[in-house]
Each structure stands twice: as structure tokens, then as C-alpha cells.
Amino acid sequence: MANIGKAGAAATITDVAEQSGVSIKTVSRVINQESGVHPATREHVLKVVAALKYRPKLSARSLAGARSFLIGLLYYDPSAAFVGDVQQGATLRCREAGYHLVVESLHNDAPDLAQQVSRMVSALQPDGMILTPPLCDNPAVLKALRENQTPCVLMSPARDVKGMPSVRMDDTKAAEEMTNLLLGLGHQRIAFIKGPSDQAASGLRYQGYARAMQSHGIAVDPAYVCTGDFVFQSGVDAAQQLLSRRARPTAIFAGNDDMALGVLAAAQRLGLAVPNDLSIAGFDDSPGARLVWPALTTVRQPKNEMARVAVEMLIAANRSDAPALAADKLHRVVPHELVVRDSTSTPLAKPGAHTRRA
């Protein structure tokens, strides 16, 4: 391939067009992932782009397509594991599509939250925003984005919002399945640790737990239900309360892994063997769930995949040739998975009687 431009000079879009034998407009369409380009032509142009090490300037792309190629991720969540997985999934998908991800933490109860969002949108001019809970359910945030005409995708909202795309997993079904797993092992005194009330997932996961218990004819005992805040220490505190009962639970299902790990620590301090004396289950499948001993039985929440889907929905919404999302595509549900490890077994099992599963 012929040398392009002066020695050491960066290749331009004109260089790519000349080397490819196509128009500048065609190169622009390929770079911006727009339709109207034959697959063979697209592949050829991308090979030339790679060979010339062409890197389009973000400012030039923005001016040409009235887009910033920036996507914002807004979060307020005490769990670093949740935010980390979401950020990773969104970053990778943005990188693949030639976009950049801007991550901002906002306090859900800030009195000037709407003004903060408006200032951020004005400064960044993002092509869209991904809102994680509880910001995705905050009326002030949603109102500010509507007023600024900024597309957004709601991740795990409490309810669907008309005209706003969303992506979620079925928290209620997942919690019901986990509770059924514990019931199937023979547990009846199953305690549950809820998350904070401002997180929609807290109530949804409790609903799944209660539904499974009731479907087996077991009344939910309020004494076996505690509330935490999705952080480790709240799991410790809840476990100490639950395990001090005379008829202590044989299993504790925590609303997220951080609290479940707190339960595990509390049980070990009390000299209880897990899972022989106490089975423990969590929700998320955070890195810690795999690193502790015994490894934690949990629900694998598809955070990475949900973030990728959210990015794809925003990119599609910003394409000039993209049709409006159909009603059945506006709200996406990503499958979850139960991960059975060593922290659960039949109640009062003898040491070594449980089976290693994952």
C-alpha cells in the first residue's frame, strides 16, 4: 500500500477515501456505523482504515453528524461491585462502537440534583445517558433529561416509563428461584435481608422470596426479615440479629452479595459452620462471591450485558436512519442465572455430606 501524506503525518479521511476508491461520504458512513454501505465495501474501507492507522477526530465526527459520540453513565450506589460491572460492560461496548463513556456519581437526595444534571448535559452534550438505580426512578433526573431533550436508557427501574427505553433482569423471578432452591434443600426457617427502600430491586427481590415461601404454604415470619443497605456491615448487623434468635434460621438469603458476605463473616465469628449449621445465599455474583470460603451460592445478575444493551439502544437511537424502537423492543429483559456453590446444603447436614457444585 502506498505511503500517504508526509512522513509521520497522520492519515486523513481524504487519504482513506482515495486509498479505498470510494467517496469521503462513504468513509464517513462506515466510521459512524451508518447503513447504506455494501458489506464488502464496508469491510474494504475498514481494512484501509486499519492499515493507515486512521483515527477520526472526535470534534470532526461531532460536527459532521451533530453528535458528540459521548455517552454518560450516572450512578449513585454504595456497592462498588455493581457499578464496576456496569461500567465495564458500557465501556467495552462504547469502545467497539467508537464512542466514549463519561461516568458521573450523583447523590440521589441532593437538593440541586436537577440543576446538576442540566449543567452536565449542557457541558458534555452527550448522545445519551444511562441511569442506574435509584437515579433511574428519580423524577427530578428524568424531568431534567426530558427538558434537555437528552435520550436515556433506564437500567433496572422500578417501573417502565412511557417513551423511555429500559433494560433489566427479572429480580422477582430470580429471588423466587433462589428461595425455591433453599426450600428444595429442605429449609423452612429461611430468613431474608432486604436492601434499602430507595432501591426498586429491594422490594422486587423480597416479593420473590415471599412468593416462594407462600407457594410452599410457609407464612413469612416478620422476625426473619431484616433490612440492610446493600453494604457488608449491614449484613453483619442483620445476621447477628437473626442468629441471636432461639429458633434461628437454617438459611439466610441476602438481597445482594455484599450483605451475604457480611452474614458469612458473622456466622464464622459465632462459630457456625457454613453450610452445615447455616446456608447462605446472595444476589449479584460479585467477585467476592467466588473468592470467599465457602464460595457463595448466588444469583448472577447480568450487569455487564445490561450495560452493553443500554449502550446499543442509545447508539441506535442516535442514528439518522434508525427507525423508532418498537413497543416490544423498548423494554428489554436480560436473562439471569442461579449459581450454586458451597455455601448452601441441606439443613443440619453432617460435615462433608454436601456436594461441591461450582
RODORO-65669 format. One record per residue: x, z, y of N, C-alpha, C, CB in turn; residue in one letter. Coordinates in steps of 0.05 Angstrom, whole numbers. Each point is the difference from the previous one (the first is absolute). Glycine has a CB too. Layout:
BEGIN
   n.xx   n.zz   n.yy  ca.xx  ca.zz  ca.yy   c.xx   c.zz   c.yy  cb.xx  cb.zz  cb.yy rest
      X      Z      Y      X      Z      Y      X      Z      Y      X      Z      Y    a
...
***
This chain:
BEGIN
   n.xx   n.zz   n.yy  ca.xx  ca.zz  ca.yy   c.xx   c.zz   c.yy  cb.xx  cb.zz  cb.yy rest
     17      0    -24    -17      0     24     18      0     25    -37     25    -25    m
     29    -41     44     16     -4     24      1     26     17    -11    -48      0    a
     34     52     14      1     22     18    -19     -4     23     48      8    -13    n
    -60     14     22    -19     -2     22     11     14     24    -38     -2    -32    i
     37    -12     56      8     13     25     29      6      1    -45     19      3    g
     52     -3     17     27      8      4      9     20    -21     -5     -9     49    k
     31     10    -53     11     19    -20     -9     29      8     39    -31    -10    a
    -50     44     -9     -8     28      5    -27      3     14     48     11      2    g
    -60    -33      7    -25      1     15    -23      4    -20     18    -29     36    a
    -37     45    -28    -23      5    -17    -18    -25     -2      1     49     11    a
    -12    -54    -34    -18    -23     -4    -25      4     16     20     -9    -45    a
    -32    -12     54    -25      1     15    -22    -13    -17     24     -1     44    t
    -49      4    -34    -23    -12    -14      3    -31      0    -29     40     12    i
     41    -50     10      5    -29      1     19    -10    -22     -8      2     50    t
     29     15    -55     18     -7    -21    -14     -1    -27     37     22     26    d
    -54     -2    -31    -15      1    -25    -18    -24     -3      2     50      1    v
    -16    -57     21    -18    -24     -1     16    -25     -6    -31     23     32    a
     54    -27    -19     16    -24     -4     11     -2    -28     12      0     48    e
     -2     23    -58     12      0    -27    -22     -4    -21     37     30     17    q
    -61    -20    -12    -22     -2    -19    -14    -27      1     -6     49      3    s
      9    -62     20    -14    -26      3    -30      4      6     33    -20    -31    g
    -40     42     44    -28      6      7     -1      7     30    -11     16    -47    v
    -13    -12     57     -3      7     28      5     29      4    -33    -37      6    s
     39     44     20      3     28      7    -25     16     -6     33    -13     36    i
    -56      1    -32    -26     13     -5     -3      7    -29    -20    -24     38    k
     29      6    -56     -1      6    -29     18     23     -7    -10    -48     -9    t
     34     49     20     18     22     -5    -13     27     10     40    -31      5    v
    -52     30     18    -13     23     11    -22     10    -18     10    -15     46    s
    -26     -4    -57    -21      8    -19     11     13    -25    -28    -38     17    r
     50     28    -27     12     11    -24     10     29      6     14    -46    -16    v
      0     49     38     11     26      7    -22     21      5     39    -23     20    i
    -61     14     -8    -22     18      6    -20      2    -23      6    -10     48    n
      0     -2    -71    -16      1    -24    -29    -10      6     28     39    -16    q
    -30    -60     31    -26    -12      5     -6    -22    -21      5     10     50    e
    -30    -17    -52     -8    -21    -19      5    -27     12    -35     30    -20    s
     27    -51      5      3    -27     10     27    -13     -6    -31     13     36    g
     47      0    -53     26    -11     -8      0     -4    -30     24     23     39    v
    -16    -46    -48      1     -6    -29     20     19    -13    -12    -49      8    h
      5     59    -32     18     20    -13     29    -10     -3    -40     16    -24    p
     43    -42     17     28    -11     -4     15      0     27    -17    -28    -39    a
      2     21     60     13      0     27      7     28      8    -26    -41     13    t
      8     60    -18      5     28      7     25     10    -15    -49      8      7    r
     51    -14    -32     24      8    -16     25    -12     11    -29      5    -41    e
     28    -30     48     24    -14     10      9     12     27    -15    -43    -23    h
     -4     48     41      6     12     26     12     28     -4    -37    -26     22    v
     26     42    -40     11     27     -4     28     -1    -11    -46     16     -9    l
     53    -37     -8     27     -3    -10     19     -6     23    -18    -16    -44    k
      9     -1     63     17     -6     23      3     24     18    -16    -48     -2    v
     -5     63      6      1     25     15     21     19    -11    -48     -5     13    v
     48      7    -40     19     18    -13     28    -11      2    -35     15    -32    a
     38    -41     28     27    -12      1     13      2     28    -14    -31    -37    a
     -3     28     57     10      2     28      1     28     10    -18    -45      8    l
      8     64    -24     -2     28      8    -14      3     27     43      9    -25    k
    -65    -25     27    -16      0     25    -17     26      1     -2    -50      0    y
      4     63     23    -16     24      5    -16     -3     25     35     29    -23    r
    -61    -34     21    -16     -4     24     -1     26     17    -28    -34    -24    p
     31     31     50     -2     22     18    -28     10      1     39    -17     26    k
    -43     43    -27    -26     12      1    -15     -8     25     16     38    -28    l
     -2    -38     51    -13     -6     25    -10    -29      0     30     33     24    s
    -14    -51    -35     -9    -28     -1    -24     -4    -18     47    -14      8    a
    -47     28    -30    -23     -2    -19    -25     11     14     31      5    -40    r
    -28     17     55    -22     13     13    -12    -19     21     20     45     -8    s
     -3    -58     24    -10    -18     20    -14    -24    -12     37     15     31    l
    -25    -25    -53    -11    -24    -12    -27      5    -13     46    -16     -8    a
    -50     39     -4    -25      5    -14    -17     22     11     23    -15    -39    g
    -17     25     63    -15     21     13     -1     24    -18    -27    -33     25    a
     48     38    -40      1     23    -18     26     15      5    -28    -24    -35    r
     28     49     29     24     17      4     16      2    -26    -23     25     36    s
     10    -30    -59     13      3    -26      8     30     -4     16    -48      1    f
    -31     65     11      3     29     -3    -26     11    -12     33      3     38    l
    -30     15    -57    -23     15    -12      6     29      3    -11    -37    -33    i
     -8     52     43      4     29      3    -12     16    -23     -1     -7     49    g
     14     28    -56     -9     19    -20     -3     27     13     22    -26    -38    l
    -46     36     41     -5     26     13     -7     21    -22    -16    -23     42    l
     29     46    -40     -5     21    -19      1     27     12     19    -29    -35    y
    -34     47     23      2     29      5     -5     13    -27    -15     -3     50    y
     36     11    -63     -4     11    -27     24     18     -6    -26    -41    -15    d
     20     65      5     22     19     -6     16     -7    -25    -27     35     22    p
     17    -54    -39     13     -7    -24     19    -23      4    -39     16    -26    s
     65    -11     25     20    -20      4     -1    -21    -23     29     33     24    a
    -37    -25    -48     -1    -18    -22    -21    -22      5     14     36    -31    a
    -37    -29     41    -21    -20      6      9    -20     21    -35     34    -12    f
     45    -24     34      9    -17     22     23    -18    -10    -15     34     34    v
     33    -23    -49     24    -15     -9     -8    -24    -17     27     42      2    g
    -46    -38    -21     -8    -21    -17    -15    -22     15     -2     32    -38    d
    -16    -23     56    -15    -19     16     19    -17     18    -39     31      0    v
     58    -17     12     20    -14     17     16    -20    -16      2     40     31    q
      6    -32    -54     17    -18    -17    -16    -26     -7     25     40    -19    q
    -50    -36     10    -16    -24     -7     -5    -18     23    -21     27    -35    g
     15    -15     58     -6    -16     24     25    -14     10    -36     31     12    a
     59    -17    -12     25    -12      9      8    -24    -17     15     45     16    t
    -17    -43    -42      8    -21    -17    -17    -25      3     17     33    -33    l
    -44    -28     36    -18    -23      3      5    -13     28    -34     22    -30    r
     38     -6     50      6    -11     27     26    -17     -1    -23     39     21    c
     43    -29    -34     26    -14     -2     -4    -27    -14     24     44     -1    r
    -39    -44    -20     -5    -25    -15    -14    -21     18     -3     26    -43    e
    -14    -16     61    -16    -19     16     13     -5     28    -40     17    -24    a
     63     -6     29     13     -4     26    -11     17     22      9    -46    -15    g
    -21     68      8    -11     18     20     18     25      2    -47    -17     -8    y
     42     34     28     14     25      3    -20     22      1     38    -22     25    h
    -31     45    -37    -18     23     -1      9     21     20    -11     -9    -49    l
     -8     19     65      6     22     18    -16     24     -9      8    -33     39    v
      5     55    -44    -13     24    -11     -1     21     22     17    -10    -47    v
    -41     21     51     -4     20     20    -16     24    -11      2    -36     36    e
      7     60    -30    -15     24     -7    -16     10     23     36     12    -34    s
    -62     -7     30    -17     10     21    -14     25    -11     -7    -46     20    l
      2     65     -2    -14     24     -8    -30     -5      2     38     29     16    h
    -52    -25    -38    -28     -7     -2    -17     16     20      7    -11    -48    n
      2     34     57    -16     17     18     10     -1     29    -10     29    -39    d
     28    -48     45     11     -1     27    -23     -7     20     45    -14    -18    a
    -47     28     40    -21     -5     19      1    -28     13     -1     49      9    p
     26    -60     -7      3    -26     12      5    -22    -21     17     22     42    d
    -27    -18    -66      6    -18    -22     -8    -29      6     -7     38    -31    l
    -16    -42     43     -9    -28      6     19    -13     20    -48     14     -8    a
     57      2     28     18    -11     20     27     -7    -12    -23     27     35    q
     32    -10    -54     25     -6    -14     -2    -27    -15      9     49     -5    q
    -31    -53     -9     -4    -24    -15     -1    -24     19    -24     25    -36    v
     10    -23     58     -2    -22     19     27     -7     12    -47     14     10    s
     62      6     -3     27     -5     12     18    -13    -21     -5     40     30    r
      3    -32    -55     17    -12    -21     -7    -29     -4      3     45    -22    m
    -29    -51     21     -9    -27     -4      9    -18     24    -40     17    -27    v
     37     -6     51      8    -15     24     30     -6      0    -37     22     25    s
     53     -3    -34     29     -4      0      9    -19    -22      5     46     19    a
    -16    -43    -43      9    -15    -23    -14    -27     -4     11     43    -21    l
    -36    -44     29    -17    -24     -5      1     -7    -30      8    -17     47    q
    -14     35    -65      3     -6    -28    -21    -19    -10     19     45     -7    p
    -14    -59    -15    -19    -17    -12    -22     15    -15     35    -35     -3    d
    -30     61     -1    -20     17    -14     11     27     -5    -20    -40    -20    g
      3     58     12      7     28     -6    -11      8    -27      1     11     49    m
     16      4    -64     -9     12    -25     -4     30      6     25    -34    -29    i
    -49     44     24     -6     28      6     -3     16    -26    -23    -13     42    l
     40     33    -45     -2     17    -24    -17     25      7     46    -16    -17    t
    -56     30     -4    -16     24      5     16     23     12    -30    -14    -37    p
     18     29     55    -28     -1      9     -4    -17     25     -5     45    -18    p
     26    -59     28     -4    -16     24    -20    -23     -5     47     11     13    l
    -49    -20    -38    -19    -22     -6    -29      8      4     34    -18    -32    c
    -39     44     34    -27     11      3     -4     12     28     -2      8    -49    d
     21    -11     66     -1     12     27    -14    -20     19     42     27     -9    n
    -66    -19     19    -15    -18     18     16     -8     25    -42     21    -17    p
     58     -3     28     15     -7     24     20    -22     -6     -5     47     16    a
     18    -46    -39     20    -21     -7    -14    -27     -4     29     35    -21    v
    -51    -35      6    -15    -25     -5    -10    -12     26    -13     18    -46    l
      3     -1     64    -11    -10     25     22    -12     17    -35     36     -2    k
     59    -23      3     22    -11     16      9    -27    -11     14     47     10    a
    -14    -51    -36      9    -25    -12    -21    -22      5     26     25    -35    l
    -51    -17     34    -22    -20      6      2     -9     28    -30     22    -34    r
     34     -3     53      1     -7     28     24    -18      6    -23     43     11    e
     45    -39    -26     24    -16      5      0    -26    -18     24     42     12    n
    -46    -46    -26     -3    -23    -17     23     -4    -20    -26    -22     37    q
     34     45    -48     23      0    -19    -11      2    -29     30     21     34    t
    -25    -41    -51     -9      1    -27     12     24    -15     -4    -50      0    p
    -11     62    -18     11     22    -15    -11      0    -28      5     27     42    c
      9    -14    -60     -9      4    -28      1     30     -4     18    -45    -16    v
    -40     56      5     -3     28     -5      9      6    -29    -38      4     34    l
     57     14    -37      9      7    -27    -13     26     -9     44    -23      9    m
    -59     22    -30    -14     23    -12    -18     14     20     38      6    -31    s
    -56    -20     45    -18     13     18    -22     15    -15      9    -35     34    p
    -22     54    -19    -22     15    -12    -23    -18     -7     14     41     26    a
    -18    -61     -9    -22    -19     -5      7    -27     13    -34     38      0    r
     21    -59     -9      5    -26     11    -10     -2     28     -2    -20    -46    d
     16      7     63     -8     -4     28     -6    -30      4     28     39     16    v
    -51    -45     -5     -9    -27      4     20    -16     16    -47     15     -2    k
     55    -38     -9     18    -18     14     30      7     -3    -37     -8     31    g
     43     31    -44     28      8     -2      8      0    -30     -3     29     42    m
     23    -46    -49      9     -1    -28     11     26     -9     10    -49      6    p
    -12     54    -32     11     25    -11     12     -5    -27    -33     27     26    s
     51     -9    -34     11     -1    -27      2     29    -10     26    -43      9    v
    -33     47    -34     -1     27    -10      3      0    -31    -29     15     39    r
     31      8    -50     -4      4    -29    -25     17     -3     50     -3    -11    m
    -60      5    -13    -24     15     -5      8     29     -7    -25    -41    -17    d
     27     58     38      9     27     -3    -18     16    -18     21     -2     45    d
    -47     -2    -42    -20     16    -15      2     -7    -30    -30      1     40    t
     32    -26    -46      2     -8    -28     26     10    -12    -28    -40      9    k
     49     39      5     26      8    -10      0     30     -6     23    -36     26    a
    -34     52     -7     -1     29     -5    -19      7    -23      9      7     49    a
    -30    -22    -52    -19      4    -22     15     -6    -27    -40    -12     29    e
     56     -9    -29     14     -7    -25     21     22     -7     -7    -49     11    e
     21     59     10     19     21     -6    -13     25    -10     30    -19     36    m
    -53     27    -24    -14     23    -10    -10     -4    -28    -14     11     47    t
      4    -35    -53     -9     -6    -27     23      2    -20    -35    -30     18    n
     59     22     -9     24      3    -18      5     29     -7     20    -41     21    l
    -22     59     -1      4     28     -5    -22     12    -17     23      4     44    l
    -48    -13    -39    -23      9    -17      4    -10    -28    -30     -1     40    l
     40    -24    -44      4    -11    -26     22     15    -16    -14    -43     18    g
     32     56     -3     21     16    -14    -11     27     -9     34    -22     28    l
    -58     29    -18    -13     25     -8     -2     21     22     17     -9    -45    g
     -8      2     69     -2     19     22    -29      2     11     48    -10     12    h
    -56     34     -5    -26      4     13      4     15     27    -22      1    -45    q
     40     18     45      6     14     25     21    -16     16    -10     46    -21    r
      0    -67     34     17    -18     15     -4      5     30     -3    -35    -36    i
     25     43     49     -1      5     29      7    -25     15     11     49     -7    a
    -20    -50     32      6    -23     17     10      9     27    -34    -28    -25    f
     55     15     35     10      6     27     -5    -24     18     36     31    -18    i
    -54    -27     37     -8    -21     19     22     -4     21    -49     10     -8    k
     48    -33     21     17     -5     23    -14      8     25     23    -37    -24    g
    -11     32     48    -13      7     25    -25    -16      6     45     11     17    p
    -63      2     -2    -27    -12      4      2    -25     18    -19     45     -4    s
     40    -49     19      1    -24     17     11    -24    -15      7     30     39    d
     -2    -28    -64      9    -22    -17    -23     -8    -18     49     15      2    q
    -59    -39      0    -23     -9    -16      6      2    -30    -12    -31     37    a
     37     27    -45      7      1    -28     -5     28    -12     34    -36      7    a
    -32     57      9     -4     27    -10    -28      3    -12     32     17     35    s
    -52    -25    -20    -28      2     -9     -6    -19    -23    -13     14     45    g
     24    -38    -44     -5    -20    -21     12      9    -27      0    -36     35    l
     23     48    -34     13      9    -25    -15     25    -11     45    -18     16    r
    -54     35      2    -16     23     -9    -26    -10    -13     20     29     36    y
    -32    -50    -25    -25    -10    -12      5    -10    -28    -16    -13     46    q
     39      0    -51      6    -10    -26      3     23    -20     22    -40     20    g
     -8     61    -11      4     24    -17    -27     12     -7     45      9     22    y
    -62     -4     -1    -26     12     -4    -18    -17    -18      4     22     44    a
     -3    -48    -41    -17    -18    -16      8      2    -29     -5    -31     39    r
     31     32    -45      9      1    -28     -8     27    -12     38    -30     10    a
    -35     52      4     -7     26    -10    -30      1     -6     37     21     27    m
    -53    -30     -8    -29      1     -4    -10    -18    -22     -4     10     48    q
     18    -33    -52     -8    -18    -22      6     12    -27      9    -39     30    s
      8     59    -31      5     14    -25    -15     27     -2     46    -21     -1    h
    -65     24     20    -17     24     -1     15     25      9    -25    -21    -36    g
     46     18     52     15     24      9     -4      3     30     35     -6    -37    i
    -46     28     45     -5      5     29     26      4     14    -45     20    -10    a
     48    -31     34     24      5     16     -1     28     11      4    -50     11    v
     16     66    -18      2     28     10     15      0     26     -1     19    -47    d
    -12    -11     69     13      0     26     26     16      0    -44     -4     22    p
     46     24    -40     25     16     -1     23    -16    -11    -28     40     -7    a
     22    -63     -6     21    -17    -11      6    -23     19    -13     13    -46    y
      3    -13     70      5    -21     19     14     11     25    -40    -26    -17    v
     63     17     24     15      9     23      5    -24     19     22     37    -26    c
    -15    -32     50      6    -21     19     29      3     10    -48     -2     14    t
     63    -20    -16     27     -1     11      2    -20     22     18     13    -45    g
      6    -22     52      3    -20     21     20    -22     -8    -10     36     34    d
     11    -42    -60     16    -22    -11     30      6      3    -37    -31     11    f
     45     55     -7     29      7      1      7     20    -22      1    -10     50    v
     24     12    -57     10     16    -22     -9     29      2     39    -31     -4    f
    -35     44     27     -6     28      2    -29      7     -4     38      3     31    q
    -56    -21    -23    -28      5     -4     -7     -1    -30    -10    -19     45    s
     25      4    -61     -4      0    -29     10     26    -12      5    -49      0    g
     17     60     10     10     26     -9    -21     22      6     48    -15      8    v
    -58     15     17    -19     20      8    -26     -1    -16     19     -2     46    d
    -29    -22    -50    -25     -4    -16      4      9    -29    -13    -38     30    a
     36     31    -42      6      7    -27      2     30     -3     24    -43     -7    a
    -12     57     25      2     29     -1    -27     13      0     44     -2     23    q
    -62    -10     -7    -27     11      2    -15     -6    -27     -1     -7     50    q
      3    -17    -60    -15     -7    -24     11     15    -25     -9    -45     20    l
     35     47    -21     13     12    -24     -1     31      0     29    -40     -2    l
    -39     51     24     -3     30      1    -27      8    -11     30      2     40    s
    -47    -21    -45    -26      6    -12      2     11    -28    -21    -35     29    r
      3     53    -36      1     11    -28     -4    -22    -20    -18     44     17    r
     -3    -61    -12     -4    -24    -17     13    -23     14    -44     18    -20    a
     70    -20     18     13    -21     15     -5    -28    -12     36     33     13    r
    -34    -53      3     -4    -28    -11     21     -7    -20    -22    -13     43    p
     14     -4    -62     19    -11    -19     13    -26     10    -26     22    -38    t
     13    -33     59     11    -25     12     -6      1     29     -7    -26    -43    a
     26     15     59     -4     -3     29      5    -29      7     14     48      9    i
    -34    -60      4      2    -28     10      3      2     30    -28    -19    -40    f
     51     11     50      4      0     29     -5    -27     12     34     36     -6    a
    -45    -36     31     -8    -25     13     22    -18      8    -38     25     16    g
     63    -16    -17     23    -18      3     25     12    -14    -19    -17     44    n
     40      2    -47     23      9    -15     15     22     14      4    -46    -19    d
     -2     45     45     14     22     14    -12     27     -6     12    -32     37    d
    -39     34    -37    -12     25     -7      3      7    -30    -33     -7     37    m
     32    -14    -54      4      5    -29     28     10     -5    -33    -36    -11    a
     53     27     25     27     10     -3      2     29      9     18    -46      7    l
    -34     53     14     -2     28      8    -12     17    -22     -4    -14     48    g
    -16      4    -62    -13     14    -22     21      4    -22    -45    -19     11    v
     61     -1    -17     20      2    -21     20     22      7     -6    -49    -11    l
     15     50     36     19     20      9    -12     28     -3     21    -33     32    a
    -46     36    -24    -13     26     -1     -3      9    -29    -24     -9     42    a
     17     -9    -60     -3      7    -28     26      8    -12    -38    -32     -4    a
     59     19     11     26      7    -12     10     27     11     11    -49     -4    q
    -17     55     29      7     27     11    -15     22    -14      9    -21     44    r
    -33     15    -53    -16     20    -14      6      1    -30    -36     -8     33    l
     55     -8    -42      8      0    -28    -19    -15    -18     21     43      9    g
    -38    -60      2    -18    -16    -17     13    -25     -9    -39     18     25    l
     35    -25    -51     12    -24    -11    -20    -23      5     25     26    -35    a
    -14    -48     46    -16    -24      5      9    -21    -20     -5     11     50    v
    -13    -22    -66    -29      2      1    -13     20    -19      1    -47     15    p
     15     62    -30    -12     17    -21    -19     21     12     41     -8    -28    n
    -32     21     49    -17     20     13    -18    -12     22     35     34     -9    d
    -26    -55     21    -15    -12     22      7    -30      2      0     44     25    l
    -21    -61    -25      3    -28      4     -3     -6     30    -17    -11    -46    s
     33     -8     56      0     -6     29     -2    -31      3     27     42     11    i
    -45    -51      6     -2    -28      6      0     -4     30    -26     -8    -42    a
     37    -15     51      1     -6     29    -13    -27      6     41     27      3    g
    -34    -37     20    -12    -25      9     19    -14     19    -47     18     -5    f
     56    -42      0     17    -16     16     22    -14    -16     -9     30     38    d
     22    -16    -56     24     -9    -14     23     -3     19    -29    -23    -35    d
     35     44     50     22      1     18     26      2    -16    -29     21     36    s
     52    -27    -23     26      2    -14      4     28    -13     19    -34     32    p
    -28     55    -18      3     27    -11    -14      4    -26      5     16     46    g
    -27    -30    -50    -15      3    -25     16     -7    -25    -42     -9     26    a
     61    -10    -22     16     -9    -22     26     16     -3    -19    -45      6    r
     27     59     14     25     14      0     -1     29     -9     13    -30     37    l
    -36     42    -35     -2     29     -8     -2      2    -30    -22     11     44    v
     25     14    -54     -4      5    -28    -19     23     -3     46    -16    -11    w
    -67     13     -5     -8    -25    -13    -10    -21     19    -10     26    -41    p
     14    -51     35     -9    -22     18    -31      2      3     39    -29    -14    a
    -48     21     37    -28      5      8    -19    -23     -9     18     26     39    l
    -39    -18    -52    -23    -18     -5    -14     -4     26     -5     16    -48    t
     -1    -41     55    -11     -6     27    -15    -26      0     38     26     20    t
    -50    -32      3    -12    -26      5     19    -17     16    -47     20     -1    v
     53    -43     -8     18    -18     15    -17    -15     21     31     -6    -40    r
    -28     15     65    -14    -13     22     16    -24      9    -19     44     15    q
      7    -68    -14     14    -24      6      6     -4     29    -21    -21    -39    p
     36     40     51      5      0     29     16    -25      8     -1     50      0    k
     21    -56    -15     17    -23      6    -17    -26      0     40     23    -20    n
    -56    -26      0    -17    -24     -2    -21     -1     22      8     -1    -50    e
    -20     24     56    -20      1     21     12     -9     27    -24     37    -24    m
     49    -28     29     13     -8     25      6    -30      1     21     46      2    a
    -13    -57    -25      5    -29     -1    -26    -15      5     38      7    -33    r
    -60      2     21    -25    -14      4     -9      2     30    -13     11    -47    v
     18     12     59     -7      3     29     15    -19     17    -10     48     -9    a
     36    -51      4     16    -19     15    -10    -28     -4     40     30     -4    v
    -46    -37    -21    -10    -28     -5    -26     -5     14     22      1    -45    e
    -39     19     47    -26     -4     14      5     -5     30    -23     29    -35    m
     42    -15     46      6     -3     29     13    -27      5      5     49      5    l
     13    -57    -22     13    -26      4    -21    -23     -2     43     19    -20    i
    -60    -17      0    -21    -20     -4    -18     -1     25      2      6    -50    a
     -9     17     61    -18      1     23     12    -13     24    -19     42    -18    a
     46    -44     20     13    -10     23      7    -30     -2     19     45      8    n
    -24    -57    -31      5    -28     -4    -22    -16     14     24      8    -43    r
    -17    -28     59    -19    -15     15    -19    -16    -18     32     -3     37    s
    -23     -3    -61    -17    -16    -18    -14     17    -21     31    -38      7    d
    -29     65     -4    -11     17    -21    -30      5      5     45     22     -5    a
    -61    -26    -16    -29      6      2     -4     30      2    -12    -43    -25    p
    -11     51     35     -7     29      1     -2     10    -29    -24     -5     45    a
     32     30    -49     -1     12    -26    -29      2     -9     42     26      9    l
    -47    -34    -34    -27      2    -12     -6     29     -4      4    -44    -22    a
    -30     51     21     -9     28     -2     13     13    -24    -43    -12     22    a
     45     -3    -45     11     13    -24     31      2      1    -39    -18    -25    d
     51      7     46     29      3      3      8     18     22      5    -46    -18    k
    -25     56     33      5     16     24     10     28     -8    -35    -26     25    l
     25     36    -47      7     27     -9     11     -1    -28    -36     20     29    h
     62    -16    -31     14     -4    -26      5     27    -14     22    -41     19    r
    -26     42    -45      6     23    -16     23     -6    -19    -49     16      3    v
     70     -1     -2     24     -5    -17      0     19    -23     27    -16     40    v
    -23      6    -65     -2     18    -23     21     22     -1    -17    -39    -24    p
      9     62     13     17     23     -3      8      2    -30    -21     24     40    h
     36     -3    -46      9      4    -28      4     30     -5     22    -46     -1    e
    -31     55    -22      7     28     -9     27      0    -13    -49     11     -6    l
     66      7     13     27      2    -12      1     28    -13     21    -31     35    v
    -21     30    -62      0     25    -15     29      7     -8    -46    -10    -18    v
     54     34     28     28      9     -6     -2     28    -14     19    -26     40    r
      1     42    -36      3     24    -16    -13     25     12     42    -19    -16    d
    -54     17     39    -11     25     12    -29      6     -9     28     -9     39    s
    -39     -7    -57    -26      5    -11      0     -1    -30    -20    -20     41    t
      3     38    -53     -3      0    -29    -26     15     -6     51     -3     -9    s
    -56      7    -17    -24     16     -7      5     29      9     -9    -31    -40    t
    -12     45     47      3     28      9     11     18    -22    -37     -7     33    p
     54     26    -24     12     20    -18     14    -13    -24    -36     31     14    l
     48    -55     -9     14    -13    -22     26     16     -6    -19    -45     14    a
     27     44    -39     25     13     -8     24    -17     11    -22     20    -42    k
     44     -7     48     24    -14     10      7    -23    -19     17     42     22    p
    -13    -65     -9      7    -24    -15    -23    -15    -12     42     23    -10    g
    -67    -13     13    -23    -13    -12     -9    -24     15    -13     43    -18    a
     19    -44     45     -9    -23     15     18    -24     -4    -20     32     34    h
      9    -55    -28     14    -25     -5     11    -11     26    -29    -10    -40    t
     54      1     39     12    -13     23    -11    -28      3     42     27     -6    r
    -52    -33     31    -14    -25      3     11    -19     21    -39     25    -14    r
     53    -16     34     11    -18     20     24     12     13    -45    -19      8    a
***
